[in-house]
Amino acid sequence: MSSEYIYGIHAVKAVLEKDPARFIEAFVLKGRQDDRLLPLINQLQAFGVSIQQTGRKALDDKAKGANHQGIIGRVKAAEALNENDLDVILASQTNPLLLILDGVTDPHNLGACLRNADAAGVAAVIVPKDKSAPLTATVSKV
């Protein structure tokens, strides 16, 4: 089972709302119990996610210096679909909206494209296998 880290309140919340079964465990900054983080911790606990209270250095190391906002989730890697799955996606919707990207190599730009695609109701995002930013924690964060 391949796993990845997602970090930040919004990234963790988004995965929790869309696919809570992906969560393996969560790491929360020890002593942080504010109004933004506490409801998220309660939701994670309600889904049976193991939550570990962790020091700032350990969180910083897991986030590789990025802003984790006091929470990091370890999740099962998202399923990457391929061109064979496109027929099923197209058949499942009337007039599906597709986003086709080419040459998007910066993870921040890819994350912004995916965020906007989600808001616009895009059924699928198509990216080339080569010369494209990989799906990383940075993409999820953005």
Buried (B, 14 or more C-beta within 10 A) or exposed (E): EEEBBBBBBBBBBBBBEEEBEBBEBBBBBBEBEEEEBEEBBEBBEEEEBEBEEBEEEBBBEBBEEBEBBBBBBBBBEBEEEEEEEBEEEEEEEEEBEEBEBEEBEEBEBBBBBBBEBEEEEBBBBEBEEEEBBEBBBBBBBB
